[in-house]
């Protein structure tokens, strides 16, 4: 669990960016507000690049249950 919620920090953990193997996420449970903030962050940072969107989809499909 993160000590304080941040969509950008959550994306960092979900995508395992600069994280140790033991810090990688394999299950994510959240409340609707968290999901909406993740979508907002995605739209801001990643949605315009098809290559980034494909990478994110591949990582999350393989690593997250």
PyMOL Python script that loads the backbone (N, CA, C, O; Angstrom):
from pymol import cmd

cmd.read_pdbstr("""\
ATOM      1  N   UNK A   1       0.842  -1.184   0.000  1.00  0.00           N
ATOM      2  CA  UNK A   1       0.000   0.000   0.000  1.00  0.00           C
ATOM      3  C   UNK A   1       0.882   1.240   0.000  1.00  0.00           C
ATOM      4  O   UNK A   1       1.921   1.297   0.658  1.00  0.00           O
ATOM      5  N   UNK A   2       0.443   2.204  -0.742  1.00  0.00           N
ATOM      6  CA  UNK A   2       1.151   3.481  -0.751  1.00  0.00           C
ATOM      7  C   UNK A   2       0.734   4.300   0.466  1.00  0.00           C
ATOM      8  O   UNK A   2      -0.440   4.295   0.838  1.00  0.00           O
ATOM      9  N   UNK A   3       1.674   5.000   1.089  1.00  0.00           N
ATOM     10  CA  UNK A   3       1.311   5.805   2.250  1.00  0.00           C
ATOM     11  C   UNK A   3       0.345   6.939   1.907  1.00  0.00           C
ATOM     12  O   UNK A   3      -0.490   7.317   2.728  1.00  0.00           O
ATOM     13  N   UNK A   4       0.460   7.476   0.697  1.00  0.00           N
ATOM     14  CA  UNK A   4      -0.444   8.520   0.234  1.00  0.00           C
ATOM     15  C   UNK A   4      -0.738   8.257  -1.241  1.00  0.00           C
ATOM     16  O   UNK A   4       0.180   7.991  -2.017  1.00  0.00           O
ATOM     17  N   UNK A   5      -2.000   8.329  -1.630  1.00  0.00           N
ATOM     18  CA  UNK A   5      -2.390   8.031  -3.006  1.00  0.00           C
ATOM     19  C   UNK A   5      -1.918   9.111  -3.965  1.00  0.00           C
ATOM     20  O   UNK A   5      -2.086  10.305  -3.715  1.00  0.00           O
ATOM     21  N   UNK A   6      -1.328   8.671  -5.059  1.00  0.00           N
ATOM     22  CA  UNK A   6      -0.917   9.537  -6.152  1.00  0.00           C
ATOM     23  C   UNK A   6      -1.049   8.725  -7.427  1.00  0.00           C
ATOM     24  O   UNK A   6      -0.479   7.639  -7.534  1.00  0.00           O
ATOM     25  N   UNK A   7      -1.795   9.242  -8.394  1.00  0.00           N
ATOM     26  CA  UNK A   7      -1.992   8.508  -9.645  1.00  0.00           C
ATOM     27  C   UNK A   7      -0.668   8.286 -10.368  1.00  0.00           C
ATOM     28  O   UNK A   7      -0.437   7.204 -10.908  1.00  0.00           O
ATOM     29  N   UNK A   8       0.203   9.290 -10.387  1.00  0.00           N
ATOM     30  CA  UNK A   8       1.485   9.119 -11.075  1.00  0.00           C
ATOM     31  C   UNK A   8       2.358   8.074 -10.373  1.00  0.00           C
ATOM     32  O   UNK A   8       3.047   7.300 -11.038  1.00  0.00           O
ATOM     33  N   UNK A   9       2.336   8.047  -9.053  1.00  0.00           N
ATOM     34  CA  UNK A   9       3.105   7.035  -8.308  1.00  0.00           C
ATOM     35  C   UNK A   9       2.501   5.645  -8.534  1.00  0.00           C
ATOM     36  O   UNK A   9       3.229   4.662  -8.665  1.00  0.00           O
ATOM     37  N   UNK A  10       1.185   5.571  -8.577  1.00  0.00           N
ATOM     38  CA  UNK A  10       0.526   4.292  -8.842  1.00  0.00           C
ATOM     39  C   UNK A  10       0.903   3.775 -10.231  1.00  0.00           C
ATOM     40  O   UNK A  10       1.186   2.587 -10.390  1.00  0.00           O
ATOM     41  N   UNK A  11       0.909   4.660 -11.245  1.00  0.00           N
ATOM     42  CA  UNK A  11       1.340   4.251 -12.590  1.00  0.00           C
ATOM     43  C   UNK A  11       2.782   3.758 -12.566  1.00  0.00           C
ATOM     44  O   UNK A  11       3.122   2.784 -13.238  1.00  0.00           O
ATOM     45  N   UNK A  12       3.618   4.423 -11.800  1.00  0.00           N
ATOM     46  CA  UNK A  12       5.017   4.014 -11.695  1.00  0.00           C
ATOM     47  C   UNK A  12       5.128   2.584 -11.161  1.00  0.00           C
ATOM     48  O   UNK A  12       5.918   1.786 -11.665  1.00  0.00           O
ATOM     49  N   UNK A  13       4.339   2.271 -10.149  1.00  0.00           N
ATOM     50  CA  UNK A  13       4.339   0.913  -9.602  1.00  0.00           C
ATOM     51  C   UNK A  13       3.691  -0.080 -10.552  1.00  0.00           C
ATOM     52  O   UNK A  13       4.201  -1.186 -10.729  1.00  0.00           O
ATOM     53  N   UNK A  14       2.572   0.296 -11.169  1.00  0.00           N
ATOM     54  CA  UNK A  14       1.878  -0.610 -12.079  1.00  0.00           C
ATOM     55  C   UNK A  14       2.748  -0.996 -13.266  1.00  0.00           C
ATOM     56  O   UNK A  14       2.705  -2.138 -13.725  1.00  0.00           O
ATOM     57  N   UNK A  15       3.537  -0.052 -13.762  1.00  0.00           N
ATOM     58  CA  UNK A  15       4.391  -0.307 -14.918  1.00  0.00           C
ATOM     59  C   UNK A  15       5.801  -0.735 -14.522  1.00  0.00           C
ATOM     60  O   UNK A  15       6.638  -0.991 -15.388  1.00  0.00           O
ATOM     61  N   UNK A  16       6.071  -0.813 -13.210  1.00  0.00           N
ATOM     62  CA  UNK A  16       7.369  -1.234 -12.669  1.00  0.00           C
ATOM     63  C   UNK A  16       8.506  -0.356 -13.169  1.00  0.00           C
ATOM     64  O   UNK A  16       9.581  -0.849 -13.510  1.00  0.00           O
ATOM     65  N   UNK A  17       8.259   0.953 -13.208  1.00  0.00           N
ATOM     66  CA  UNK A  17       9.271   1.905 -13.660  1.00  0.00           C
ATOM     67  C   UNK A  17      10.215   2.200 -12.504  1.00  0.00           C
ATOM     68  O   UNK A  17       9.811   2.751 -11.480  1.00  0.00           O
ATOM     69  N   UNK A  18      11.471   1.827 -12.682  1.00  0.00           N
ATOM     70  CA  UNK A  18      12.518   2.043 -11.667  1.00  0.00           C
ATOM     71  C   UNK A  18      12.138   1.444 -10.320  1.00  0.00           C
ATOM     72  O   UNK A  18      12.372   2.056  -9.277  1.00  0.00           O
ATOM     73  N   UNK A  19      11.553   0.250 -10.338  1.00  0.00           N
ATOM     74  CA  UNK A  19      11.154  -0.429  -9.112  1.00  0.00           C
ATOM     75  C   UNK A  19      11.867  -1.772  -9.017  1.00  0.00           C
ATOM     76  O   UNK A  19      12.110  -2.431 -10.027  1.00  0.00           O
ATOM     77  N   UNK A  20      12.195  -2.165  -7.804  1.00  0.00           N
ATOM     78  CA  UNK A  20      12.806  -3.468  -7.557  1.00  0.00           C
ATOM     79  C   UNK A  20      11.761  -4.560  -7.796  1.00  0.00           C
ATOM     80  O   UNK A  20      10.565  -4.309  -7.645  1.00  0.00           O
ATOM     81  N   UNK A  21      12.195  -5.761  -8.163  1.00  0.00           N
ATOM     82  CA  UNK A  21      11.237  -6.847  -8.430  1.00  0.00           C
ATOM     83  C   UNK A  21      10.258  -7.094  -7.272  1.00  0.00           C
ATOM     84  O   UNK A  21       9.089  -7.399  -7.510  1.00  0.00           O
ATOM     85  N   UNK A  22      10.714  -6.967  -6.056  1.00  0.00           N
ATOM     86  CA  UNK A  22       9.821  -7.212  -4.922  1.00  0.00           C
ATOM     87  C   UNK A  22       8.788  -6.091  -4.713  1.00  0.00           C
ATOM     88  O   UNK A  22       7.827  -6.266  -3.964  1.00  0.00           O
ATOM     89  N   UNK A  23       8.984  -4.954  -5.371  1.00  0.00           N
ATOM     90  CA  UNK A  23       8.046  -3.839  -5.266  1.00  0.00           C
ATOM     91  C   UNK A  23       7.018  -3.819  -6.393  1.00  0.00           C
ATOM     92  O   UNK A  23       6.154  -2.942  -6.430  1.00  0.00           O
ATOM     93  N   UNK A  24       7.106  -4.766  -7.296  1.00  0.00           N
ATOM     94  CA  UNK A  24       6.180  -4.782  -8.429  1.00  0.00           C
ATOM     95  C   UNK A  24       4.793  -5.221  -7.995  1.00  0.00           C
ATOM     96  O   UNK A  24       4.640  -6.051  -7.099  1.00  0.00           O
ATOM     97  N   UNK A  25       3.793  -4.653  -8.640  1.00  0.00           N
ATOM     98  CA  UNK A  25       2.388  -4.927  -8.328  1.00  0.00           C
ATOM     99  C   UNK A  25       1.916  -6.117  -9.146  1.00  0.00           C
ATOM    100  O   UNK A  25       2.212  -6.214 -10.337  1.00  0.00           O
ATOM    101  N   UNK A  26       1.173  -7.033  -8.502  1.00  0.00           N
ATOM    102  CA  UNK A  26       0.548  -8.102  -9.275  1.00  0.00           C
ATOM    103  C   UNK A  26      -0.958  -8.167  -9.019  1.00  0.00           C
ATOM    104  O   UNK A  26      -1.675  -8.872  -9.730  1.00  0.00           O
ATOM    105  N   UNK A  27      -1.440  -7.441  -8.017  1.00  0.00           N
ATOM    106  CA  UNK A  27      -2.871  -7.302  -7.764  1.00  0.00           C
ATOM    107  C   UNK A  27      -3.133  -5.840  -7.436  1.00  0.00           C
ATOM    108  O   UNK A  27      -2.402  -5.235  -6.651  1.00  0.00           O
ATOM    109  N   UNK A  28      -4.167  -5.276  -8.032  1.00  0.00           N
ATOM    110  CA  UNK A  28      -4.529  -3.895  -7.737  1.00  0.00           C
ATOM    111  C   UNK A  28      -6.001  -3.846  -7.385  1.00  0.00           C
ATOM    112  O   UNK A  28      -6.857  -4.236  -8.178  1.00  0.00           O
ATOM    113  N   UNK A  29      -6.285  -3.360  -6.185  1.00  0.00           N
ATOM    114  CA  UNK A  29      -7.664  -3.153  -5.754  1.00  0.00           C
ATOM    115  C   UNK A  29      -7.795  -1.695  -5.333  1.00  0.00           C
ATOM    116  O   UNK A  29      -6.961  -1.175  -4.592  1.00  0.00           O
ATOM    117  N   UNK A  30      -8.835  -1.052  -5.806  1.00  0.00           N
ATOM    118  CA  UNK A  30      -9.018   0.343  -5.452  1.00  0.00           C
ATOM    119  C   UNK A  30     -10.483   0.727  -5.468  1.00  0.00           C
ATOM    120  O   UNK A  30     -11.349  -0.057  -5.856  1.00  0.00           O
ATOM    121  N   UNK A  31     -10.737   1.930  -5.044  1.00  0.00           N
ATOM    122  CA  UNK A  31     -12.098   2.472  -5.054  1.00  0.00           C
ATOM    123  C   UNK A  31     -12.302   3.215  -6.378  1.00  0.00           C
ATOM    124  O   UNK A  31     -11.324   3.549  -7.047  1.00  0.00           O
ATOM    125  N   UNK A  32     -13.534   3.475  -6.762  1.00  0.00           N
ATOM    126  CA  UNK A  32     -13.792   4.127  -8.048  1.00  0.00           C
ATOM    127  C   UNK A  32     -13.021   5.430  -8.264  1.00  0.00           C
ATOM    128  O   UNK A  32     -12.603   5.718  -9.385  1.00  0.00           O
ATOM    129  N   UNK A  33     -12.831   6.209  -7.221  1.00  0.00           N
ATOM    130  CA  UNK A  33     -12.082   7.457  -7.360  1.00  0.00           C
ATOM    131  C   UNK A  33     -10.651   7.195  -7.812  1.00  0.00           C
ATOM    132  O   UNK A  33     -10.115   7.946  -8.627  1.00  0.00           O
ATOM    133  N   UNK A  34     -10.034   6.156  -7.302  1.00  0.00           N
ATOM    134  CA  UNK A  34      -8.667   5.817  -7.705  1.00  0.00           C
ATOM    135  C   UNK A  34      -8.621   5.463  -9.191  1.00  0.00           C
ATOM    136  O   UNK A  34      -7.733   5.909  -9.919  1.00  0.00           O
ATOM    137  N   UNK A  35      -9.582   4.663  -9.627  1.00  0.00           N
ATOM    138  CA  UNK A  35      -9.623   4.281 -11.040  1.00  0.00           C
ATOM    139  C   UNK A  35      -9.833   5.501 -11.938  1.00  0.00           C
ATOM    140  O   UNK A  35      -9.213   5.601 -12.996  1.00  0.00           O
ATOM    141  N   UNK A  36     -10.691   6.418 -11.530  1.00  0.00           N
ATOM    142  CA  UNK A  36     -10.914   7.605 -12.355  1.00  0.00           C
ATOM    143  C   UNK A  36      -9.666   8.477 -12.411  1.00  0.00           C
ATOM    144  O   UNK A  36      -9.374   9.061 -13.454  1.00  0.00           O
ATOM    145  N   UNK A  37      -8.925   8.576 -11.310  1.00  0.00           N
ATOM    146  CA  UNK A  37      -7.673   9.347 -11.309  1.00  0.00           C
ATOM    147  C   UNK A  37      -6.619   8.675 -12.191  1.00  0.00           C
ATOM    148  O   UNK A  37      -5.856   9.361 -12.872  1.00  0.00           O
ATOM    149  N   UNK A  38      -6.570   7.351 -12.184  1.00  0.00           N
ATOM    150  CA  UNK A  38      -5.644   6.644 -13.069  1.00  0.00           C
ATOM    151  C   UNK A  38      -5.997   6.903 -14.535  1.00  0.00           C
ATOM    152  O   UNK A  38      -5.104   7.091 -15.362  1.00  0.00           O
ATOM    153  N   UNK A  39      -7.273   6.914 -14.859  1.00  0.00           N
ATOM    154  CA  UNK A  39      -7.695   7.185 -16.234  1.00  0.00           C
ATOM    155  C   UNK A  39      -7.351   8.612 -16.631  1.00  0.00           C
ATOM    156  O   UNK A  39      -6.876   8.845 -17.742  1.00  0.00           O
ATOM    157  N   UNK A  40      -7.584   9.566 -15.743  1.00  0.00           N
ATOM    158  CA  UNK A  40      -7.224  10.961 -16.024  1.00  0.00           C
ATOM    159  C   UNK A  40      -5.722  11.092 -16.285  1.00  0.00           C
ATOM    160  O   UNK A  40      -5.307  11.773 -17.222  1.00  0.00           O
ATOM    161  N   UNK A  41      -4.921  10.445 -15.462  1.00  0.00           N
ATOM    162  CA  UNK A  41      -3.465  10.496 -15.620  1.00  0.00           C
ATOM    163  C   UNK A  41      -3.060   9.831 -16.938  1.00  0.00           C
ATOM    164  O   UNK A  41      -2.187  10.332 -17.646  1.00  0.00           O
ATOM    165  N   UNK A  42      -3.688   8.718 -17.258  1.00  0.00           N
ATOM    166  CA  UNK A  42      -3.418   8.028 -18.522  1.00  0.00           C
ATOM    167  C   UNK A  42      -3.718   8.948 -19.704  1.00  0.00           C
ATOM    168  O   UNK A  42      -2.906   9.078 -20.620  1.00  0.00           O
ATOM    169  N   UNK A  43      -4.885   9.584 -19.676  1.00  0.00           N
ATOM    170  CA  UNK A  43      -5.272  10.490 -20.761  1.00  0.00           C
ATOM    171  C   UNK A  43      -4.292  11.650 -20.898  1.00  0.00           C
ATOM    172  O   UNK A  43      -4.013  12.099 -22.009  1.00  0.00           O
ATOM    173  N   UNK A  44      -3.776  12.130 -19.783  1.00  0.00           N
ATOM    174  CA  UNK A  44      -2.838  13.254 -19.798  1.00  0.00           C
ATOM    175  C   UNK A  44      -1.464  12.839 -20.318  1.00  0.00           C
ATOM    176  O   UNK A  44      -0.853  13.559 -21.107  1.00  0.00           O
ATOM    177  N   UNK A  45      -0.983  11.687 -19.878  1.00  0.00           N
ATOM    178  CA  UNK A  45       0.405  11.311 -20.166  1.00  0.00           C
ATOM    179  C   UNK A  45       0.595  10.353 -21.340  1.00  0.00           C
ATOM    180  O   UNK A  45       1.559  10.478 -22.095  1.00  0.00           O
ATOM    181  N   UNK A  46      -0.311   9.410 -21.492  1.00  0.00           N
ATOM    182  CA  UNK A  46      -0.030   8.295 -22.397  1.00  0.00           C
ATOM    183  C   UNK A  46      -0.933   8.184 -23.616  1.00  0.00           C
ATOM    184  O   UNK A  46      -0.516   7.616 -24.625  1.00  0.00           O
ATOM    185  N   UNK A  47      -2.128   8.694 -23.563  1.00  0.00           N
ATOM    186  CA  UNK A  47      -3.138   8.391 -24.585  1.00  0.00           C
ATOM    187  C   UNK A  47      -2.774   8.856 -25.986  1.00  0.00           C
ATOM    188  O   UNK A  47      -3.234   8.263 -26.961  1.00  0.00           O
ATOM    189  N   UNK A  48      -1.965   9.893 -26.114  1.00  0.00           N
ATOM    190  CA  UNK A  48      -1.661  10.418 -27.448  1.00  0.00           C
ATOM    191  C   UNK A  48      -0.661   9.560 -28.220  1.00  0.00           C
ATOM    192  O   UNK A  48      -0.556   9.684 -29.440  1.00  0.00           O
ATOM    193  N   UNK A  49       0.059   8.708 -27.536  1.00  0.00           N
ATOM    194  CA  UNK A  49       1.055   7.873 -28.195  1.00  0.00           C
ATOM    195  C   UNK A  49       0.568   6.429 -28.267  1.00  0.00           C
ATOM    196  O   UNK A  49       0.427   5.763 -27.241  1.00  0.00           O
ATOM    197  N   UNK A  50       0.314   5.953 -29.477  1.00  0.00           N
ATOM    198  CA  UNK A  50      -0.133   4.574 -29.643  1.00  0.00           C
ATOM    199  C   UNK A  50       0.914   3.595 -29.141  1.00  0.00           C
ATOM    200  O   UNK A  50       0.571   2.555 -28.579  1.00  0.00           O
ATOM    201  N   UNK A  51       2.178   3.915 -29.335  1.00  0.00           N
ATOM    202  CA  UNK A  51       3.251   3.036 -28.876  1.00  0.00           C
ATOM    203  C   UNK A  51       3.230   2.900 -27.347  1.00  0.00           C
ATOM    204  O   UNK A  51       3.365   1.795 -26.821  1.00  0.00           O
ATOM    205  N   UNK A  52       3.064   4.010 -26.643  1.00  0.00           N
ATOM    206  CA  UNK A  52       2.982   3.958 -25.182  1.00  0.00           C
ATOM    207  C   UNK A  52       1.726   3.224 -24.732  1.00  0.00           C
ATOM    208  O   UNK A  52       1.778   2.428 -23.794  1.00  0.00           O
ATOM    209  N   UNK A  53       0.618   3.478 -25.380  1.00  0.00           N
ATOM    210  CA  UNK A  53      -0.630   2.801 -25.024  1.00  0.00           C
ATOM    211  C   UNK A  53      -0.497   1.295 -25.215  1.00  0.00           C
ATOM    212  O   UNK A  53      -0.968   0.528 -24.375  1.00  0.00           O
ATOM    213  N   UNK A  54       0.128   0.859 -26.295  1.00  0.00           N
ATOM    214  CA  UNK A  54       0.340  -0.571 -26.541  1.00  0.00           C
ATOM    215  C   UNK A  54       1.260  -1.170 -25.485  1.00  0.00           C
ATOM    216  O   UNK A  54       1.023  -2.284 -25.018  1.00  0.00           O
ATOM    217  N   UNK A  55       2.311  -0.438 -25.103  1.00  0.00           N
ATOM    218  CA  UNK A  55       3.230  -0.904 -24.069  1.00  0.00           C
ATOM    219  C   UNK A  55       2.497  -1.083 -22.737  1.00  0.00           C
ATOM    220  O   UNK A  55       2.653  -2.105 -22.069  1.00  0.00           O
ATOM    221  N   UNK A  56       1.709  -0.097 -22.363  1.00  0.00           N
ATOM    222  CA  UNK A  56       0.973  -0.156 -21.099  1.00  0.00           C
ATOM    223  C   UNK A  56      -0.006  -1.324 -21.108  1.00  0.00           C
ATOM    224  O   UNK A  56      -0.102  -2.064 -20.129  1.00  0.00           O
ATOM    225  N   UNK A  57      -0.720  -1.488 -22.191  1.00  0.00           N
ATOM    226  CA  UNK A  57      -1.665  -2.604 -22.304  1.00  0.00           C
ATOM    227  C   UNK A  57      -0.936  -3.940 -22.171  1.00  0.00           C
ATOM    228  O   UNK A  57      -1.415  -4.836 -21.476  1.00  0.00           O
ATOM    229  N   UNK A  58       0.205  -4.083 -22.821  1.00  0.00           N
ATOM    230  CA  UNK A  58       0.967  -5.333 -22.753  1.00  0.00           C
ATOM    231  C   UNK A  58       1.457  -5.609 -21.338  1.00  0.00           C
ATOM    232  O   UNK A  58       1.328  -6.730 -20.846  1.00  0.00           O
ATOM    233  N   UNK A  59       2.013  -4.606 -20.685  1.00  0.00           N
ATOM    234  CA  UNK A  59       2.534  -4.785 -19.325  1.00  0.00           C
ATOM    235  C   UNK A  59       1.417  -5.164 -18.363  1.00  0.00           C
ATOM    236  O   UNK A  59       1.551  -6.116 -17.595  1.00  0.00           O
ATOM    237  N   UNK A  60       0.318  -4.424 -18.403  1.00  0.00           N
ATOM    238  CA  UNK A  60      -0.759  -4.673 -17.465  1.00  0.00           C
ATOM    239  C   UNK A  60      -1.448  -6.003 -17.738  1.00  0.00           C
ATOM    240  O   UNK A  60      -1.902  -6.663 -16.803  1.00  0.00           O
ATOM    241  N   UNK A  61      -1.534  -6.400 -18.985  1.00  0.00           N
ATOM    242  CA  UNK A  61      -2.145  -7.689 -19.323  1.00  0.00           C
ATOM    243  C   UNK A  61      -1.307  -8.837 -18.806  1.00  0.00           C
ATOM    244  O   UNK A  61      -1.857  -9.834 -18.339  1.00  0.00           O
ATOM    245  N   UNK A  62       0.005  -8.725 -18.875  1.00  0.00           N
ATOM    246  CA  UNK A  62       0.907  -9.797 -18.470  1.00  0.00           C
ATOM    247  C   UNK A  62       1.160  -9.831 -16.965  1.00  0.00           C
ATOM    248  O   UNK A  62       1.332 -10.908 -16.394  1.00  0.00           O
ATOM    249  N   UNK A  63       1.186  -8.682 -16.323  1.00  0.00           N
ATOM    250  CA  UNK A  63       1.660  -8.621 -14.947  1.00  0.00           C
ATOM    251  C   UNK A  63       0.577  -8.489 -13.882  1.00  0.00           C
ATOM    252  O   UNK A  63       0.800  -8.872 -12.734  1.00  0.00           O
ATOM    253  N   UNK A  64      -0.576  -7.961 -14.233  1.00  0.00           N
ATOM    254  CA  UNK A  64      -1.608  -7.667 -13.235  1.00  0.00           C
ATOM    255  C   UNK A  64      -2.768  -8.640 -13.385  1.00  0.00           C
ATOM    256  O   UNK A  64      -3.221  -8.908 -14.498  1.00  0.00           O
ATOM    257  N   UNK A  65      -3.248  -9.166 -12.264  1.00  0.00           N
ATOM    258  CA  UNK A  65      -4.418 -10.054 -12.289  1.00  0.00           C
ATOM    259  C   UNK A  65      -5.667  -9.257 -12.096  1.00  0.00           C
ATOM    260  O   UNK A  65      -6.762  -9.819 -12.085  1.00  0.00           O
TER     261      UNK A  65
END
""", "prot")
cmd.dss("prot")
cmd.show_as("cartoon", "prot")
cmd.util.cbc("prot")
cmd.orient("prot")
